[in-house]
Amino acid sequence: MGFRLFVTCFLFIVSGIVVLAKSQTPEPKNGITVYVVRPGDSLWNISKRFFKNPLLWPRLWSFNPFIDDPNLIYPGEVLSLKPRMPKLPVVKIKRGIEEVSIKEVVEPPPPVFFYSRGGHEGFISPDEWEHMGTIISSEPPKILLGEGDTVYVNIGYKDGVGTGDRFTVFRTSKAVLHPLSGRRVGYKVAILGEIEIIDVKGKHLSSARIITAFREITRGARVRPSEPFIKEVVLKKGKQKLYGNVIETLNNVELSGRGDIVYIDVGEEDNVVPGNTFSVYKLPRRAFDPDRSRGITIPGAFVGRVVILNVQKETSTAIVLESSRQIERGDTVSLDVF
């Protein structure tokens, strides 16, 4: 009797979870429809965060069929928080006149891309990014610095600095050259983290605490007043065709995939805005046709899609949303249009 009661209760609980998962899923919190997985995330806590109910994790899993094991999701993976729109059936239209009533069509809100690590993606600057000061030492002295460490910066009350002020920590790389033309595009600015002033010690000296570190910080890193980090962008289609190329990557890697940061050679001057999406293609290549004894051109294959996070005058920073093959410098990008 006791065993039968236990089995009955167990089946009731499991059935309740399945029914709950199959029921109508609430709209994601703040209208966010895309999310990049962070370390420590699980479908359970993502469902709790955006749907306010962790038991809806099977529904979230169904939105993302690329996940083979719901217990294994990885940082950088891009999850959809809403189901994909089904393909609509084709209806044959018959000739004739039919009276219809005109109803107001309410446009659905545009999808929103949420980037949990907003601020670390960096950008390509046409010139070396202007700085206000430099990290000159730490307490205690050490080479690699991270969150919670105390540092000294060569800015103080003469520079208008006060306790509680926050500064972005960054480094500027050597010049970035275009992978196809070889021309100088600009300088890659890597955002390392953020510091907060804890004590102004002199005209040009203050101590500060590292409150955010996206990567290792060392002496010599530059600082400048912090600006708000953008973590959400509304996805927008372009209005006219635009082509460019992938010119650099955040981590200096040859091949990039889902969740990686890349830089492209079109920007504000080309009317690119955050939220624009670009399709990525391999460059066309030549092949030899032995039957006709001549060369032919193989068109570039589609390999992925990126979304723009921030734009500069002539360049833009993007994150890879999807990729069927690795993306590399020189690949062609094409603005997605209506």
Secondary structure, 3 states (H helix, E strand, C coil): CHHHHHHHHHHHHHHHHHHHHHCCCCCCHHHEEEEECCCCCCHHHHHHHHHCCHHHHHHHHHHCCCCCCCCCCCCCCEEECCCCCCCCCCCCCCCCCCCCCCCCCCCCCCCEEECCCCCCCCEEECCCCCCCEEEEEEECCCCCECCCCEEEECCCHHHCCCCCCEEEEEEEEEEEECCCCCCEEEEEEEEEEEEEEEEEEECCEEEEEEEEECCCECCCCEEEECCCCCCEEECECECCCCEEEEEEECCCCCEECCCCEEEECCCHHHCCCCCEEEEEECCCEEEEECCCCEEEEECCCEEEEEEEEEECCCCEEEEEEEECCCEECCCEEEECEC
